[in-house]
Amino acid sequence: MTKQSDLMARWQNGVVLKRDVFSTIERGRFRTDRGEVDAVLRRLDEVPWWSAPLAKILFNREKRALAAAGGLGIATPLLAATSGALVRGWIDGVALHIAKPHGDLAY
């Protein structure tokens, strides 16, 4: 597992996408062994004490899912993880709450 300071040294801040009682999610750039890539950082360092237990459960669930799905090529790759932060790949597109697809029964 990566240390938090090592992970943050490879992270370049971009923009905060979401901040709530479960985590802070930022878009930015992450330096990998192959170069810099667009990425998303999820951090738990600013969650309130009362939501921290559930936030940690949700965080660990996402980390396990990304690690499992990454090998299958069906999700963004998990680029790095610590006990309180993870970095995953970024997929460019329009958020569903903005795109509002209509007429697609699968949606």
C-alpha positions in Angstrom: 0.0 0.0 0.0 1.2 3.5 -0.8 1.8 6.0 1.9 -0.4 9.1 1.9 2.5 11.5 1.5 3.8 9.5 -1.6 0.4 9.6 -3.2 0.0 13.3 -2.6 3.4 14.1 -4.0 2.3 12.6 -7.3 -1.0 14.4 -7.3 -1.6 17.8 -9.0 -4.8 19.5 -7.9 -7.4 20.5 -10.5 -10.9 21.2 -9.4 -13.1 19.9 -6.5 -16.0 18.0 -8.0 -17.8 17.1 -4.8 -17.4 17.6 -1.1 -19.9 16.0 1.3 -20.0 14.1 4.6 -18.5 11.0 3.0 -15.5 12.4 1.1 -13.9 15.1 -1.0 -13.5 14.2 -4.7 -11.2 16.2 -6.9 -10.2 16.0 -10.6 -6.6 16.6 -11.4 -3.4 15.0 -12.8 -1.5 12.0 -11.4 2.0 11.1 -12.1 2.4 7.3 -12.9 5.5 5.4 -13.9 4.3 5.9 -17.5 3.7 9.7 -17.2 0.9 12.0 -16.1 -2.7 11.1 -16.6 -6.1 12.7 -15.9 -7.4 11.3 -12.7 -9.8 11.6 -9.8 -8.8 11.7 -6.1 -11.1 10.6 -3.3 -10.0 11.8 0.2 -11.4 11.1 3.6 -9.3 13.6 5.6 -12.1 16.2 5.9 -15.1 14.0 6.8 -16.9 14.8 10.1 -16.3 12.4 12.9 -20.0 11.2 13.0 -19.9 10.1 9.3 -16.4 8.7 9.3 -17.3 5.0 10.0 -19.8 4.8 7.1 -17.5 6.9 4.9 -14.7 4.4 5.5 -16.9 1.5 4.7 -18.0 3.1 1.4 -14.4 4.1 0.6 -13.1 0.5 1.2 -16.0 -0.9 -0.9 -15.0 1.4 -3.8 -11.3 0.6 -3.5 -12.0 -3.2 -3.6 -14.4 -2.8 -6.6 -11.9 -0.7 -8.6 -9.1 -3.2 -7.9 -11.3 -6.2 -9.0 -12.8 -4.5 -12.0 -9.5 -2.9 -13.1 -8.1 -6.3 -14.2 -11.3 -6.9 -16.3 -11.0 -3.6 -18.1 -14.5 -2.5 -17.3 -13.9 0.4 -15.0 -11.4 3.2 -14.5 -8.1 1.9 -13.2 -7.2 2.2 -9.6 -3.9 4.1 -9.9 -3.0 4.3 -6.2 -4.6 3.9 -2.8 -3.9 4.5 0.9 -6.0 4.0 3.9 -7.5 7.4 3.5 -7.2 8.3 -0.2 -7.5 6.7 -3.6 -6.7 7.8 -7.1 -8.6 6.4 -10.1 -8.5 7.1 -13.8 -10.8 9.7 -15.3 -13.3 9.1 -18.1 -14.1 12.3 -20.1 -17.8 12.9 -20.7 -20.9 14.7 -19.6 -22.4 14.0 -16.2 -25.7 12.2 -16.4 -27.5 14.8 -14.3 -26.6 17.3 -17.0 -26.9 15.1 -20.1 -30.4 13.8 -19.0 -30.7 11.0 -21.5 -34.3 10.5 -22.7 -35.9 7.5 -24.4 -33.2 5.0 -23.5 -34.9 2.1 -21.7 -31.5 0.9 -20.5 -31.0 4.2 -18.7 
